[in-house]
Amino acid sequence: LVGGSNPSLVIFWFSMFNIKDNLKAIFDSIAEEEIKSNRKPGSVVLCAVSKTKPYEMISEVVSGQTRVFNIGENYVQEIEKKFKDIKRDYTLRMIGHLQCNKVNKVVPLVDTIDSVDSLKLLDKINECSIKNGKVTRILIELNTAFDGEKTGFMSEDEALQAIEDIEQKKGVCLSGFMTMGELGGSEVQLRRSFAKLREFAERVKREHPA
């Protein structure tokens, strides 16, 4: 879930069967939920996660689409394998945990990094982006479950420090926030995690209106 002023992000994983039919059904479902939630039509962006699926399958999904959506990858090696020499007109997102020693491989190829969970990683992305003459959009990951086995900033104060750092950097741009619900958690626990993220996003708007 992406907070802030940007559209929310819905993620789906590729299926081997009836891709375009499945995609249409998902877009129809999103449109219905936008109406129910009094959201602007088209304000929710779909992110299709290809993982180990071949680039040919990605091409089938993106061809002829009129509604904006993104492609997400979990692994650095998959990004390099599929997108290194590809010209594209859609947003490519790094959605998995990113190690600092892999930043130089990822930054030249993606538009957005969705899992910034430390000041050190933020610094690396900023430095590499400047070297590549680009501004990389990022999501701040907040560990709303306060689970030591999950990634993400463990406190709001740490995440706010990252936001203050971003305001002083030229190679990164804050695009929003993300979190992961508790693994195996109940619906109540999952909703609580995302409610905490929304509350944090609202706090950021108050304290950092720019």
Phi, psi and omega per residue, in radians:
L1 nan 2.197 -3.128
V2 -1.732 2.178 3.110
G3 -1.660 -2.803 3.135
G4 1.343 -2.757 -3.048
S5 -1.530 -0.118 -3.106
N6 -1.413 2.826 3.066
P7 -1.046 2.687 3.020
S8 -1.225 2.820 -3.053
L9 -2.152 2.189 3.057
V10 -1.920 2.320 -3.053
I11 -1.923 2.368 2.982
F12 -2.349 2.676 -3.123
W13 -1.745 2.499 -3.112
F14 -1.068 2.467 3.001
S15 -1.991 2.615 -3.122
M16 -1.288 -0.271 -2.989
F17 -2.025 2.387 2.990
N18 0.868 0.916 -3.043
I19 -1.015 -0.870 -3.054
K20 -1.213 -0.610 3.071
D21 -1.128 -0.760 3.114
N22 -1.086 -0.718 -3.113
L23 -1.119 -0.743 3.108
K24 -1.070 -0.745 -3.140
A25 -1.101 -0.687 3.132
I26 -1.163 -0.776 3.125
F27 -1.089 -0.691 3.116
D28 -1.104 -0.730 3.137
S29 -1.136 -0.722 3.108
I30 -1.083 -0.758 -3.138
A31 -1.057 -0.700 3.112
E32 -1.108 -0.747 -3.117
E33 -1.217 -0.566 3.068
E34 -1.069 -0.728 3.126
I35 -1.138 -0.799 -3.132
K36 -1.075 -0.585 -3.073
S37 -1.631 0.090 -3.115
N38 1.018 0.645 3.083
R39 -1.665 2.710 3.087
K40 -1.131 2.326 3.103
P41 -0.985 2.292 -3.127
G42 1.495 0.072 -3.095
S43 -1.391 -0.266 3.084
V44 -1.715 2.225 -3.109
V45 -1.792 2.313 3.104
L46 -1.565 2.319 3.057
C47 -1.972 2.008 3.128
A48 -1.574 2.118 -3.083
V49 -1.717 2.032 -3.026
S50 -1.600 -0.426 -3.125
K51 0.792 -2.072 -3.024
T52 -1.566 0.082 -3.131
K53 -1.249 2.584 -3.066
P54 -1.222 2.805 -3.133
Y55 -1.095 -0.542 3.134
E56 -1.024 -0.620 3.125
M57 -1.224 -0.655 3.082
I58 -1.082 -0.763 3.139
S59 -1.048 -0.679 3.125
E60 -1.105 -0.652 -3.117
V61 -1.228 -0.775 -3.014
V62 -1.417 -0.383 -3.067
S63 -1.158 2.264 3.054
G64 1.338 0.122 -3.128
Q65 -1.371 2.375 3.091
T66 -1.798 -0.365 3.120
R67 -1.593 2.395 -3.105
V68 -1.199 2.297 2.966
F69 -2.662 2.936 -3.011
N70 -2.007 2.825 2.997
I71 -1.956 2.319 -3.137
G72 -2.061 2.506 3.072
E73 -2.269 2.470 3.129
N74 -1.530 -0.509 -2.929
Y75 -2.092 2.429 -3.120
V76 -1.053 -0.768 -3.091
Q77 -1.104 -0.544 3.103
E78 -1.232 -0.676 3.099
I79 -1.088 -0.808 3.134
E80 -1.095 -0.747 -3.077
K81 -1.139 -0.721 -2.992
K82 -1.645 -0.558 -2.889
F83 -2.084 0.052 -3.022
K84 -1.060 -0.707 -3.081
D85 -2.085 0.509 -3.070
I86 -1.833 2.293 2.983
K87 -1.555 2.308 -3.056
R88 -2.478 2.797 3.121
D89 -2.156 0.405 3.088
Y90 -2.193 2.864 -3.117
T91 -1.443 2.279 3.095
L92 -1.874 2.221 -3.063
R93 -2.049 2.388 2.924
M94 -1.570 1.915 -3.017
I95 -1.826 -0.201 -3.128
G96 -1.568 3.020 3.086
H97 -1.085 2.325 -3.101
L98 -2.002 2.150 3.075
Q99 -1.442 2.594 -3.094
C100 -1.026 -0.598 -3.102
N101 -1.327 -0.047 3.101
K102 -1.885 -0.013 -3.061
V103 -1.035 -0.749 -3.090
N104 -1.084 -0.443 3.121
K105 -1.428 -0.529 -3.009
V106 -1.574 -0.786 -3.012
V107 -0.938 -0.747 -3.128
P108 -1.155 -0.291 -2.987
L109 -1.848 -0.387 -3.032
V110 -1.947 2.874 3.088
D111 -1.703 -0.605 -3.040
T112 -2.396 2.435 3.016
I113 -1.991 2.047 -2.933
D114 -1.640 0.108 -2.951
S115 -2.387 0.826 3.124
V116 -1.384 2.000 -2.989
D117 -2.208 0.198 3.102
S118 -2.749 2.720 3.096
L119 -1.164 -0.607 3.121
K120 -1.091 -0.778 3.115
L121 -1.127 -0.713 3.106
L122 -1.017 -0.786 3.135
D123 -1.080 -0.734 -3.125
K124 -1.119 -0.756 -3.141
I125 -1.132 -0.744 3.129
N126 -1.073 -0.823 -3.121
E127 -1.083 -0.789 -3.122
C128 -1.203 -0.639 3.130
S129 -1.107 -0.759 3.119
I130 -1.078 -0.741 3.116
K131 -1.075 -0.553 -3.114
N132 -1.640 0.093 3.081
G133 1.139 0.677 -3.096
K134 -2.482 2.911 3.004
V135 -2.005 2.105 -3.117
T136 -1.665 2.206 3.054
R137 -1.317 2.461 -3.107
I138 -2.347 2.726 2.951
L139 -1.972 2.369 3.021
I140 -1.468 2.197 -3.142
E141 -1.647 2.137 3.127
L142 -1.893 2.249 3.131
N143 -1.462 1.443 -3.053
T144 -1.288 -0.287 3.109
A145 -1.516 -0.144 -3.097
F146 0.887 0.756 -3.119
D147 -1.769 2.049 -3.099
G148 -1.123 -0.286 3.120
E149 -1.533 -0.142 3.110
K150 -1.756 2.747 3.076
T151 -1.489 2.988 3.128
G152 2.042 2.721 3.062
F153 -1.103 2.304 -3.051
M154 -1.447 -0.205 3.115
S155 -2.470 2.683 3.104
E156 -1.137 -0.597 -3.131
D157 -1.105 -0.698 3.095
E158 -1.129 -0.732 3.131
A159 -1.147 -0.660 3.092
L160 -1.136 -0.618 3.073
Q161 -1.088 -0.694 3.092
A162 -1.092 -0.711 3.140
I163 -1.123 -0.713 3.085
E164 -1.105 -0.649 3.093
D165 -1.150 -0.708 -3.129
I166 -1.039 -0.654 -3.122
E167 -1.085 -0.365 -3.122
Q168 -1.752 -0.020 -3.060
K169 -1.824 2.670 -3.079
K170 -1.871 -0.156 -3.065
G171 -1.831 -0.016 -3.130
V172 -2.365 2.686 3.123
C173 -2.389 2.261 3.137
L174 -1.282 2.102 -3.121
S175 -1.812 -0.309 -3.136
G176 2.761 -2.740 -3.044
F177 -2.386 2.723 3.083
M178 -2.521 2.794 3.058
T179 -2.651 2.900 3.051
M180 -2.059 2.313 3.091
G181 -1.199 2.869 -3.139
E182 -1.124 2.243 -3.141
L183 -1.109 2.145 -3.140
G184 1.344 0.133 -3.116
G185 -1.281 2.794 3.086
S186 -1.286 2.976 3.104
E187 -1.053 -0.664 3.121
V188 -1.095 -0.770 3.137
Q189 -1.144 -0.698 3.137
L190 -1.145 -0.774 3.122
R191 -1.092 -0.625 3.133
R192 -1.113 -0.710 3.130
S193 -1.061 -0.800 -3.103
F194 -1.312 -0.490 3.045
A195 -1.140 -0.676 3.102
K196 -1.102 -0.680 3.118
L197 -1.128 -0.735 3.124
R198 -1.093 -0.744 3.125
E199 -1.085 -0.676 3.109
F200 -1.143 -0.756 3.122
A201 -1.042 -0.699 3.120
E202 -1.178 -0.634 3.077
R203 -1.106 -0.725 3.120
V204 -1.087 -0.726 3.113
K205 -1.041 -0.681 3.139
R206 -1.223 -0.762 -3.011
E207 -1.539 -0.371 3.139
H208 -2.338 1.174 -3.044
P209 -1.062 -0.394 3.123
A210 -1.230 nan nan
